[in-house]
Amino acid sequence: MTRVLIIGGGVAGPATALALHKAGIDVGVYEAYPVGGDDVGAFLTIMNNGMDALAAVDAAGAVEAVSFPATTVEFLSGSGQVLGRQHIAGQLETGHDPRTMRRSSLYRALTEQARRRGIPVVNGKRLTDAVPEGERIRAVFEDGSTELGDVLVGADGIHSRVRTLIDPAAPEPRYTGLNILYGYTDDTTLPLSTDAYRMIQGKRAFFGYTTSPQGETFWFARLPAPELTRDAIAGTTIDGWRRRAAEFFIADTTPSRRIIEATWHEIIGGNAYDVPSTPIWHRGAMVLVGDAAHAASPAAGQGASMALEDSVILAKCLRDRPRDEAFAAYERIRRERVERLVATSANDGATQDSGDEVLSEQLNDRQQSRAWLYAHHIEWAETVA
């Protein structure tokens, strides 16, 4: 194998490039957007298992430098009662703690690492087609340019073009029934939550927040509501998002509404989607990673971490096995785990207020049962059989 073309420069794209480069494989990244991936205004948390995957390709330090820790989770009900508090990974000693950051910071960190290692990352390259040439594949871009490679990796997100090229009948993303909002406020009069996430199951909607070491509160809200059109999303102002979100928490005696109403400069809204199962992950020289293969709703906070795991496992498989065997091994290793995560996250997003005692038991059981997620470890030196 001589060259891998990666379509998509979000999380999975540069991460896969870093892993393939470490495996000694020539690789290039082609991103549709002029200056980076989409959804740059939102934030995310890379969980213990995601940080473990980054460590396997020597990129954990770069991500730690643009993020802050959030190692504890505290559950509150809509009435303000504290239902439980525990380490996000329970009693596990994973060697890595979760880190929170803006998506744009993560994109920059991974892309800068790729370029520093000599990996080309080319923006403004929107894929339109992929044409087989013998055992190789030619990527065709909207600007008329092409690139020839031995493997084409679809790391192009939930609305993946590569997924439809692999399988024209591939399922479309499914709306989860939730509008999701992300916001930031530097109002230090708010009840801050440094190094901890406060997760609040309100009477009508779910709210979560944490506070950076600089005193900026990062918050999100999951609002059960009809799917928004693109025009509706694009046409909603910050004030419109703020008023829409605040209405869902009027009946709660928690900080949720106060935090929302203190946010004046940056709120990002949209719809939450998932892809429960993609029947075909690879065909010929093409293969999928991350959200292109298995998008989860954001409820479990594992989308980026699972994409990072995919990146490293795919690189190991291509390092150790011929291409077709590598793709089969990659799918065999990953499919059950990621589809379990998609189902788990969908169930989390459906949790509703059901009384403080019942909710406390549900939330604490949820955390205690997540060892299979958080404790996942990738041993880079281990050969893929």
N, C-alpha and C positions, 0 to 999 in steps of 0.2 A: 504494500500500500504506500502511495506517495503523497496524496493530498486529500484533505477533508475540507469541504465547504460548509460553513455554518450559517444558516439563514436566521437572523434575529440577534439583536445586540442587547437584549434585556438582562435578565439574571442568568438563565440557562446558557445563552449564547457564549458570552465571554468565559463563564465557568467551564463549559465544555472545552473551549479553546485552551484554557490553562491546563486542564487535565490531559488533553491530547498532546500538548506541547511537552508536558512532563513525561509522557509515554514515548516521546521521540518521533511524533507524527507531525508532518507539515500541515498547517491549518490556517484558514483565513475566515474572518467574520464579516458578514454582509448585513447591514442594518437598513431598514426601509426609511426610517426617519432621518432628517438632516443632522440632528444634533443628539440623538440618543433614543432610548426606548420610550414607550408611551406610559401613561399613568404616573408621570414623574412627580406629581404633587402629593401622592399618597405616601404613607409610611408603612413599615412592616417590621416584624420581629423574626430574626433567624434563630431558630431554636437550637438546643444542644446538638441534635443530630446534624443540623445544617452547618453549624460551626465545625463539627467533626469532619464533615466532607470538605470544607474549605481548608482545614488543617492538612488534609491528605494531599492537597496540591499547593501547599505553602502560601495560602492566601488569607489565612485567618487573621494575621496581624494587620493586614491592610484594611480589612473590614472592621476590626476592633477600633482602628484609629478614627473611623468616621461614625462611630456608633456609641451607645451607652448601655450599661447593663440594666436589665429588668428581670431579676431572678426570682421574685416572689409574686404570687397572685393572691389577691384578697377578694372574696365574693361578698356582695351586698345585695339585699333584696330591694324592691321598689319602695319599701317602707323605711329603708335606711338601716335595717338590721344587718350586722356583720354575720355572715353565715359560715365563714371559714377563712383561714389564711394558711398558706403553705408554700414551700419552694415549688417552682414550676415543674421541676423534674422529680418531685417527691423526695424520697430518701436516696435516690440514685446518685452515684458518684461518676458522672459522665466525663469529667475532665474539661468540659466546656459549659459556659453559662450562656443563656440567651442574650442577644444584643438587638437593640431597637435603633432604627435609622430611617431617614427618608429614602424612598426608592431612588431618587436622583443621586443621592450620596453613594448608594450601593452600586448603581450603574457606573458612576465615575471611578470608584475604587477598583472594580473588576476590570473595566476597560483600560485604565491606566496600568494595571498590572500586566494585562495582555500586551499592550504596546511596549512596556518596559522589557518584556521578554522577547521582543521581536516579532510578535504576532500582528499581522495587518488587520485593522478594524476599519472597514470602509462604510461610510454613511451615505444615505441617499440611494440605496440599492434595493428597490422593491421587487421582489421575485414575482414573475408572472407565469413562468413555466419551467419544467425540468425535463430535459430530453435525453433518453439513453443513447449512448454511443458505444456500442459493444458492451464491455463490462463497466464502462465509466458513465458519468452523468454530466450533462451540461446545464448549468443554471442560466436562465434567460431573465434579464431584468427589464424593468419598465423603460429605462433610458436607452434600451437597445443593446447594451453591452452583455457579454456572456462570460462565464468562467467554467472551466472544465476540471472535474475532480473525480476521485475514486469513490467517495462517499459524500452524500449531501444530508446534513443533519437539520431537521426542522425544529428550531428553537424559537419559533415565531409566534408563540403565545396561544391564547384560547381561541382566537379567530384565525387559526393557522392556515396559510395557503398550502403548505407542504402536506398537511393532513388530507386535504381534498385531492391533491395530486397523487398521493399514495392510494387513496380510496375515495372515489367520487361520491360514494354512498355513506361516507363517514357521518356519524351523528353531529348535528349542530349543537352548540352550547345551549344548556338548559337554564332558563331563568329560575332562580331559587326562591322567588317571592320576596326578596329583600332589596330595598334601596340601601346603599352603603355610603356613608359620609365620613370624611377625614378632615380634622381641623387642628389648628395650632393657636395657642394664645400664650402671651408672656405676662398675663395678669398674675402677679405674685400674691394678690389678696385671696386667691382661690385656695381651697384645701389641696395642697400639693401631695404628690405621691411619688417620691424619689425612690428608685430601685425597686419599685413594685407596680404591678398592674392592678387597678381596682376595676373589677368586672361587676356590673350592676344589671341585674335582671329586673328591669322596670315592669310596670303593669301593662305597658303597651309595646315596649321595644327594649332592645339591649344596648348598653352603653359601656364603654371601657376607656380608661385613660391612665397615663403615666406621665411623670415629670422628668425632664432631662436635668443633668447636673447644672445647666445654665439657667434653670428655672422656667423653661418653656414646657407647657403642658401639651402633650400629644393626645388627641382623643379620636374615637371613632363611634359611630352609631349605626346600628342595623335596624332599619325601619321596615316592618311588614307593609308592603304597598304594591300597587300594580307596577309593571315594568314601565320605565320612562323611555320615551323616544329620544333619539339623538338630538333632535331639535329642542326638546324640553330640557335636556341636560345642558346643552350649549347656551340656551337662553336664560338659565337660572342664575341670578346674581348671588353674590355672597350673602347679602341680606335675605334673599329668597330662601337659600339653603338654611340659614340660621333660623328663620321663622318656621320653616317646615319642620326642622328637627326638634325645635323647642316644644312644639305642640304635642309631641309624643310623650313628653316627660312632665306635663303639667301636674298630673296626679301623684307624682313621686316626691318623696321627702328625702332626696339625695342631691349630691352636687351636680348632677347631669345637666339640668336646665341652666343652672348658673354658669357652668363652664361654656356651654354652647353660646349663651347670650353675651359672654365676655370675649367672643371670637369675632374680630372685625376685619382682619386682613386676608385670611386664607382658609377657605373651606372648599373641599373638592367632593363632588357628589356623582353618583352613578348607580348602575345595577350590579348585583352580584350574580355570577353565573357559575355553573360547573359542567363538567363532562363526565358522567358517571363511568362510562366505559367506552374505549375506542377499540373496536374489534381488530383492526389491523394497524400495527405499530411500524411495520417496515415492509418495503417492497423493492426488489432490485437493489439499487445503491442508496435508497432513501430510508431514513429512520427518524423517529420523533423523540424529543426529550421535553421534560417539563410540562407546562400547561398545554402544549400542543398535543400531548399524549393523554394527559389525565389532569384536568383542572378541577380543583376542589373549591368549594365556597370558602371565604376567608374565616369562617367561624373557628376552626381549629388552629389557625395561625401557622399552617405548615406548608403553604404553597411554595414559597421560596426554598425552604429547607428540602422538600422533596425534589425540586428541580436540581438543586445542588447535588443531592445524592445520585440522581440520574446521570448527571454530567460525569461524575467520577467513575461510576460503574460502567457506563458506555465506553469511556476511554480505556479502562482496564480490559474490557472484553476485546476491543479492537487491538490493543497491545498484544494480547495473548492468543487470539484465535483468528483464523481466516474470516473474511468479512461476513459471509452468510452465517457461519457458526457463531460469530461474535454477536450478531443481531439476535439470533435465537437465544443465546445465553443471557444477553441483556434483558430481553423480555421475560424470560423465565425467572430471573432474579428479581425483577422489579414489579411485575404486574400485580401480583396478589397484594403486596404491601401498599402500593399506591391506590389501588381500588378500595382497599379497606379504609384508607385515609379519606377518600372522597365520601364514602358512606358515613364515616364517623363525623366528618365535618358537616355534612347535610343534617345529620341528627342533632348536632350541637346547635345549628342555626335555627332549628325548629323548637328548641326549648322555650317554654312560655312560663309566665308566673303561675305557680300552682300551690301557693302557700309557702311560708318561710321554712317550715320544718321539712317538707317534701323537697323543696328546692335545694336546701342545704345538703341533704343526703345525695341528691342527684349530682350536684356540682363537685362535692368532695369525692364521690365514687368515680366521677369522670377523671379527675386528676390522678387518683391512685391507680387507675387502670391503664395509664398511658406509658408504661415502661417500654412497651414494644415500639413506641414512637421515639421517645427521648434517648433511649440507651443504644440506639443503632450506631454501630461503629464500622467504618470501612478501613481495612488494612491494605494500604497501597501495595506493599510488597508481595501480598498473597496472590498466587497465580490463579486465574480463572480456569477451572477444569473444563 
